[in-house]
Amino acid sequence: MEVENRNRTRIERSIKTAGFYTMKTLEGFQFDEVTVPAGLSPESLKSLRFIAPDYVK
């Protein structure tokens, strides 16, 4: 529980330091209004596999 709290606090502090005003997610994002690069799908973007394919499962 302490580790989870530290991680959450670290993430919140990093977001504040970065100057992001609101947390955004892909929940409800309309992919039909944008052009997704060739070879990628909305699902692969959501999974982040294109960043580290061997790391993300």
PyRosetta script that sets phi, psi and omega in degrees:
from pyrosetta import init, pose_from_sequence

init()
pose = pose_from_sequence("MEVENRNRTRIERSIKTAGFYTMKTLEGFQFDEVTVPAGLSPESLKSLRFIAPDYVK")
pose.set_psi(1, -40.9)
pose.set_omega(1, 178.7)
pose.set_phi(2, -63.5)
pose.set_psi(2, -41.7)
pose.set_omega(2, 179.8)
pose.set_phi(3, -63.9)
pose.set_psi(3, -41.8)
pose.set_omega(3, 178.2)
pose.set_phi(4, -61.6)
pose.set_psi(4, -41.9)
pose.set_omega(4, 178.9)
pose.set_phi(5, -63.9)
pose.set_psi(5, -42.8)
pose.set_omega(5, 178.2)
pose.set_phi(6, -62.1)
pose.set_psi(6, -43.8)
pose.set_omega(6, 179.5)
pose.set_phi(7, -63.3)
pose.set_psi(7, -44.8)
pose.set_omega(7, 179.4)
pose.set_phi(8, -62.1)
pose.set_psi(8, -45.1)
pose.set_omega(8, 179.3)
pose.set_phi(9, -63.2)
pose.set_psi(9, -41.4)
pose.set_omega(9, 178.9)
pose.set_phi(10, -62.3)
pose.set_psi(10, -44.0)
pose.set_omega(10, 179.3)
pose.set_phi(11, -63.7)
pose.set_psi(11, -45.8)
pose.set_omega(11, 179.4)
pose.set_phi(12, -61.0)
pose.set_psi(12, -42.1)
pose.set_omega(12, 178.8)
pose.set_phi(13, -64.9)
pose.set_psi(13, -40.7)
pose.set_omega(13, 179.0)
pose.set_phi(14, -64.8)
pose.set_psi(14, -40.9)
pose.set_omega(14, 178.8)
pose.set_phi(15, -64.1)
pose.set_psi(15, -43.3)
pose.set_omega(15, 179.4)
pose.set_phi(16, -64.5)
pose.set_psi(16, -43.1)
pose.set_omega(16, 179.5)
pose.set_phi(17, -63.1)
pose.set_psi(17, -37.6)
pose.set_omega(17, -179.5)
pose.set_phi(18, -70.5)
pose.set_psi(18, -18.1)
pose.set_omega(18, 177.7)
pose.set_phi(19, 86.6)
pose.set_psi(19, 17.5)
pose.set_omega(19, 176.1)
pose.set_phi(20, -74.0)
pose.set_psi(20, 132.4)
pose.set_omega(20, -176.1)
pose.set_phi(21, -83.8)
pose.set_psi(21, -38.1)
pose.set_omega(21, 179.6)
pose.set_phi(22, -138.5)
pose.set_psi(22, 149.5)
pose.set_omega(22, 175.6)
pose.set_phi(23, -78.0)
pose.set_psi(23, 129.6)
pose.set_omega(23, 179.9)
pose.set_phi(24, -119.5)
pose.set_psi(24, 148.8)
pose.set_omega(24, 178.0)
pose.set_phi(25, -130.9)
pose.set_psi(25, 172.7)
pose.set_omega(25, 177.0)
pose.set_phi(26, -88.6)
pose.set_psi(26, 0.5)
pose.set_omega(26, 177.9)
pose.set_phi(27, -59.7)
pose.set_psi(27, 119.1)
pose.set_omega(27, 178.0)
pose.set_phi(28, 81.4)
pose.set_psi(28, 2.7)
pose.set_omega(28, 179.3)
pose.set_phi(29, -67.1)
pose.set_psi(29, 135.6)
pose.set_omega(29, -178.6)
pose.set_phi(30, -90.2)
pose.set_psi(30, 93.2)
pose.set_omega(30, -178.9)
pose.set_phi(31, -69.9)
pose.set_psi(31, -17.5)
pose.set_omega(31, 180.0)
pose.set_phi(32, -73.9)
pose.set_psi(32, -8.1)
pose.set_omega(32, 179.9)
pose.set_phi(33, -96.8)
pose.set_psi(33, -0.2)
pose.set_omega(33, -179.7)
pose.set_phi(34, -130.9)
pose.set_psi(34, 160.3)
pose.set_omega(34, 175.5)
pose.set_phi(35, -96.0)
pose.set_psi(35, 118.3)
pose.set_omega(35, 178.5)
pose.set_phi(36, -86.8)
pose.set_psi(36, 134.9)
pose.set_omega(36, 179.9)
pose.set_phi(37, -54.4)
pose.set_psi(37, 147.2)
pose.set_omega(37, 179.3)
pose.set_phi(38, -56.1)
pose.set_psi(38, 138.9)
pose.set_omega(38, 178.7)
pose.set_phi(39, 88.8)
pose.set_psi(39, -6.2)
pose.set_omega(39, 178.1)
pose.set_phi(40, -116.5)
pose.set_psi(40, 152.6)
pose.set_omega(40, 175.9)
pose.set_phi(41, -125.1)
pose.set_psi(41, 163.5)
pose.set_omega(41, 175.2)
pose.set_phi(42, -55.2)
pose.set_psi(42, -37.1)
pose.set_omega(42, 179.6)
pose.set_phi(43, -64.8)
pose.set_psi(43, -41.0)
pose.set_omega(43, 179.7)
pose.set_phi(44, -69.3)
pose.set_psi(44, -33.0)
pose.set_omega(44, 175.8)
pose.set_phi(45, -65.9)
pose.set_psi(45, -42.9)
pose.set_omega(45, -180.0)
pose.set_phi(46, -64.6)
pose.set_psi(46, -34.2)
pose.set_omega(46, -177.7)
pose.set_phi(47, -81.8)
pose.set_psi(47, -16.5)
pose.set_omega(47, -177.9)
pose.set_phi(48, 67.2)
pose.set_psi(48, 15.6)
pose.set_omega(48, 179.3)
pose.set_phi(49, -60.9)
pose.set_psi(49, -26.1)
pose.set_omega(49, -179.0)
pose.set_phi(50, -69.2)
pose.set_psi(50, -19.0)
pose.set_omega(50, 179.3)
pose.set_phi(51, -81.9)
pose.set_psi(51, -48.3)
pose.set_omega(51, -177.4)
pose.set_phi(52, -141.9)
pose.set_psi(52, 77.3)
pose.set_omega(52, -173.6)
pose.set_phi(53, -59.5)
pose.set_psi(53, -28.1)
pose.set_omega(53, -179.2)
pose.set_phi(54, -83.9)
pose.set_psi(54, -18.2)
pose.set_omega(54, -176.3)
pose.set_phi(55, -93.5)
pose.set_psi(55, -42.9)
pose.set_omega(55, -177.1)
pose.set_phi(56, -85.5)
pose.set_psi(56, 130.2)
pose.set_omega(56, -179.7)
pose.set_phi(57, -110.3)
pose.dump_pdb("model.pdb")
